[in-house]
Amino acid sequence: MTAGDRREQLGSGDLITLVSDVGPVPMNVGAVLFVAGGGDEDAATVEATFARRLTSIRRLQQRLATPRRGLGRPYWVDDSDFDVRAHLARVRCPSPGDRDAALAIAVDAVTRPLPRSRPLWRAVVVTGLIDDHTGLVLVLHHVVADGIGGLAVLARLVDGADAAGPADDTAAPPRGRFVDRVSERFRTLRRLPHRVARIRGGWAELGRGRGGWAPPCSLNAATGPRRKVMTVDVGLDGVRAAGRRSGATVNDVLLVAVTGALAELLRERKEFPQELVVSVPVSARSSATSGHLGNQVGVMPVRVPLVGSFQERLTTVSGVTRVQKMRTRGTSSALIGPLFRILAALRLFRWFVDRQRLVNSFLTNLPGPPGQFVIAGAPITGITPITVTAGNVGVAFAALSYAGTLTVTIIVDPDVVPEVRELAAALHEQFRAAIE
């Protein structure tokens, strides 16, 4: 390292993400931006702007470095060989050039590992879409940013973004790794009372173990390397209104809608569970800028009943989540972090997630911008989030609100859940029942 370098150790949430990356698909997250204007000249302008703004984010010019054993956690360091062209590709969408075909390209980009020897991201410009659009696919390893951090990155790519400040202002000046390690030990001791309090709060966020294991069902089977996605769009105002009628949040409505769709799928498979458990990430962020990326999140497993009308189930769920969120948000990481690190150290993490009986599915919900973004003078008409399923969870959901539309992406392993189209149709009907 040179005297001008800055480096930042991984936080505890980042470390959990890194040790969890042991499955058949990498721990990547992605988003597809659909930009109006699909000509070659339009695509070239958007691509040039996209590339220039990506390189303004410091974290995207850094790679992970691993110190010698016993000298602390991995840390970020400037990549002296950084070349944006190694991260950016242009692909012409195959026939029929519709949104599903563009999403297939995005899924391929998300499910391919990112080389650890360079900054952990890639981008793909997708041309040839039939609706006169260009697709922009951005893929980040989850250790770079969680969902909120990813939105902060996207916000720096659009017209009007303030790119004057440093993209990563949290890194510490260089010091010896031994000094870093000793300092970390002292900080751990000073924070011990706070950690005890967080453990108590985390137990509440996890639901205090109520209800035991998640119900067994065929959705929970060890997943392989393939993924497929479909999306369902619904008006955000209608979802909000449906929630208000039951004193519920948008996230509560989503929980009831996705589990209702899963219940319909399971009924077709002649399975009739009375409830399902869905894990929801809970942000612990105090900052949401591209200068404060990484992972600051806990998890909240929610037991969602499958019996009763949509409104009856929604009332029950809103009561459950209200209780679980009474403590400090994101504190469950104080419990799951040490457990995951121990399992990883014993090389048992993959065995654990392939056999876990804690949750049936995952739901991520990100509140995006209320207005429409523009890049290189062209409006971004839609944003689709893409996450990956892990372990024995065959289907997961990622939701993002943007410019008045709530887009829900259904992510499946097609070998475990081939009925993705039927699941999308069932989710659409659940939203219709909620809003009517």
N, C-alpha and C positions, 0 to 999 in steps of 0.2 A: 504493500500500500504506500501511496505517496502522502506527503503531509497535507495535501488538499482533500484527500478522501474523507468521507464521513461514513459511518457504519452504524447499524441499528440491529440489536439482537431481536430474534423472534420473540413475540409475546407468548403467553401461555396458550392463548387460543390458536395462534399460528402453529405452535408446536404440536397441539392436538391434531390439527389438520394434516401436518406433515407426516406424523406417525400413522395416521389413518389411511394414508395413500398406499394401500397394499392390495387392492382388488383388481379385477380384470379390466376395469375402466379407470382412467386417472381421475383424481379429485380436481377436475376443471369445472369452471362455470363459464357461461357465455350468454351473449345477447345478439339478436339480429335486428338491425335498424333498416327499415324499408324507406328509401329516399326517393321522392318523386323525381322523374327524369331518368330515362334508361338508355339514352344514346351513348355512343362511344365517347364523344366529347364530354358529355355530362359526367359519365363515369370516371373519366380521367381527371376532371377537375375535383370531383368529390374524393377520389383516391389520394390525390396530392395533398388536399387539405387534411384529410384523415391522417395520413402519415406524418405530416408536419406537426399536428397537434398531439399525436401520440408520443412523439419524441420530446414534447415539452414536459412530460410527467416523469419526474426523476426515478420513481420506483420502476418504471418500465425500461430504464437504462441500467438497472442493477440486477446482479445475479446472486444466488445464495452461495455463501462460503461456509465450510464446515471446519471448526477448529479441531485441534487434536483432542483426543478423549480426556475428559476431566477439566477442560478449559472453557466450559460454558456451552451455550446454545449456538446453533447456526445463526449467521448474521448476514445482512445485506451489504454488498460492496459494489462500487461502480464497475461496470464491465468495460474494460479498456478497448475491447474489440467490438463494441456495439455497432451494429449495422442494421438499420430499420428494414432493409431489403431482405434480410434473412428471416424476418417475421411476417412479411406482407406478401400475399399472393392474390392474383386475379383469376377467377374461374368463370367460364360461361355456363349458365344454367342449362342443363339438358332439357329436352322436350318432356313435358309440355311447357316448361318455364313458369309454372305457377308457384304459389306460396309453399305448397307441400314439397315441391322439388327444391326450392331454396332452403327450406328447413332441413332437408336430407343432407345438403352440403354442410349446413351448420352443425348438424349432429356428428358428421364425420370429423369436422374440425375440433369439436369438443372432446370426442372420445379417443383422439390420438394423443399419446403422451407428449409433453413438452420437454425438450432436452434440458437437463439440470445444469448443463455447462454454460448456459446463457440466460438472459432474462426470460421469465416464465410467462410468455404470452405469445399469441399469434393473431393475425387478422386476415380476413379473406374478403375481397370485393367480388360480389356476384353480379354479373351482367346478364343481359338477355332475358329478363323477366317479361312476361307477356303483358303486364299492366303498366308498361312504361315506367318501371321502377328500377333502382339499383339497390342491391342488398349489401349491407356492411355487417360482417360477422366479427365480433371481438371475443376472444377466448383468453381467460386468465386462469392460472392455477389458483385454487382456492386459498393457498397460503399468501398470495398477493393481496387479496381483498375478499371480504364477505359481500353479501348482497348490497348492503348500504354503501360500502366502499366502492363496489363496482358502479353504482349509480353516480357516485362522485367522479369517477373516471369518465363516464359518459358525458357528464355535465361539462367537462373541460374540452370536449371534442366539438361542441356546437358553437355556432356563431354567437358572439356577444359574451363568451366566457372570459373571465378575468384570468389571463395567463401570465400576469406580471410577477406574481409571487412564486417562491420555490415550490415545486411539486411535492417535495418531501422535506418538511422543516422539522422533523422530529428526531432525525438521526443525531447521535452523539459524536463528539470529536473522537478521533482515534486514540485508543489507550491499549495497554498490554492486555492480552487475553486473561492472564492470571489476575490482574487487578480487577478486570470486569467480573471474573468469577467470584472473587472475595467480596466485592461490592454487592453482587447479587445475593450472596449468603446473608449479609447484614440486612439488606432490604427485606429478605424473607422473614428474618427474626422480628424486625420492627413491625411487619404487617401481620404477625401471627394472631393478635386479638381480632383484627379485622377479618382475617380468613375464617376464624371460628364463626363469626357472625354471618359471613357469606355462606358457610356450610348450612347453617340453620335456614337461611333464606332460600338456598338452593333446594333443600329438601321440600320446602313448601312449593317451589316452582315445579318440581318434579311430581307434585301431587301427593307427597308423603307416602308413596307406595300403595295408594288406595286401589283396590280392585285386582291386585295380583297381575298375572301375565296377560298379554294381549290374546284375544281369542284366536285359536288356530284356524287357518284358512289357506286355500291354495294360492293366494297372492304372495305368501311368504315361502319362497323357494330360492335356493342359491342362484344368483344371476351370473350371466356370462358376459362376453365382450360386446354384444350387439345392443343398440338402443334405437327406438323409434319414437317420434313425437307427433302429436296433433294439438291443435289449439281450439279453444272456445272463447269467443268474444261476447261480452255483455256490457250494457251501459252501467257506468259506475253509480250514477244517481239512483237508478232503480235498486241496486244492491244496497246502497246506503239507506234508502227508504225502507226496504225490507228489514234491515237490521234495527232501525229506530222503532219500528212497531213492536219489537220484542225486547227493547233495551239492549240490543246486541251491536257488536262492531262488524265491520266488513269482514274481518278475519273469522268471526263466528259464523257468518253466513257462508263463507267459503268452506269451513269445516263441515257444516251440515250438508252443503251441496256435493262436495267431493265424496263424502262417505255415503250419501244417498245413491250416487252413481255407482260406487263400488258395491253397494248392497244389491243393486239391480243386476250387476254383472255376476255376483256370487249366486244370486237366485237362479240365474240361467245355468249355473254350474251345479245346481241342486245343493247349495250350501246356504244355511240360514242362521248366521250369527246374530246375536241380539245387540251387539255393539262392536265398534272398531276403535283401535287406538291409533291416533295420528300424532306424530311428533312435529311440533312447530318451533322454529328458531325464535329466540327472544333476544333482541339487541340490547347490549349494555353500553352502547356508544354515548359519549358526551360530545363527539365531534363527527361531522359527516362531510369531510373534504378530502380531496385527493392528496393532501399532505398528511392525512392520518388514515392510512389504509389498514391492511391486516384484518384479523378476525377478533371481534369483541362480541361474543354471542353465547347464550346458553340455549337450553332446549326445554320445551314444555310439552310432555305427552298429554294429550287430551282424550278422554274416553267419550266417544260420541255415540249416543243411542241410535238405533236403526228402526225403532218401533214408534209409531205415531205420525202425526202430520208434520209438514216442514216446520210450521210455526211452533208446534209443541217441542220438537227436537231442538229448535233454535233457542227457545226459552231455557231449556235445560242446559245447553252448552254455554250460553252466555253467563249463567250462574256459576258454572264450574270454572270457566276461564277467569272470571272476576276474582274468585277466591285465590286461584293459583298465581295471579299477577299482583297480589297485594304486597308482596315483599319486593326487595330490590330486583330490578329486571336483569336477567342474564346471570344470576348467581348460581345457577345449576352447574355452570362450568367448573365451580370449585369442587364439585363431587365427581363429575364425569371425566375431568381432565386427568387427575392422578390415576384413575382406573384404566383409562385408555393407554396412558403412557406405560403402565405396568404390563398390560397385555402386549403392547408392542415390544417392550424389552424382552418378554418371554417368548416372542414370536407366536403369540396366540391370538392376535387381534383379528386376523382373517378368519380363523376358526370360530371366534366369537360372533362376528357379524354375520357369518354364513348360517349361524344356528340360533341367533338371538330370538327371544320371545317377548320383547318389550314393546314393540310397535308393529303395526301393520302397514303403515305408509308414512310419507313425509309430505308436508305442505309448507312452502315458502311463499310469503306474501310481502311484496315490496311496494310501498307508496311512491309512485313515480311523479313526474312533474304534471301539474294540472293543465298547462298550456302546451302548445305544439312547438317543438324544437326545429331549428333550421341549421343545415350544414352546407357551407359553400353556396349560400343563397337558395338552396333547395329544401323544401319542407320535409321533415321526417314524419311520415304518415302513420307509422306503427313501430312498436318495439316489442319483440318477443323474447322472454327469458328462457334459458335452457340450463338445467342442472342435470346431475346424473344420479341414478339410484345406486345404492350401495348394499353389499351383503346379500341378505335374503329378502329384500324389499323389491318386489317385481314391478311396482308402479308408484310413481311419486308425482307431485303437482307443484308447479311454480307459477305464481300469479304476479302480475305487474299492472298497475294503473298508469295510464298515460293519456293525457288530453281528453279525459272523460270516458275512456274505454278501459275496462278491466279485461286483460288478456290472461287466460289460464292455459298454461302449457301442460299437457299430459305426457309424462316421460315413462316409457315402459321398456322392459326387456321383452322383445316379441316372442321369445321362446317360453317365457313364463306367462305373459299376458298378450296373446295375439289379437284379442278383441279390442284393439285401441279405437277403431271407428265406432263400435257399439258403445264403448265407454264415453267417447266424446258426445254421442247422441244422448246418452243418459244424463250426462252433466248439463247439456243444454236444457233438457226437460226439467232438471232440478232447479235451474235458475228461473225458468218460466214459472214453476210452481211457487218459487219464493217471491217473485215480483208481482204476480197477479193478486 
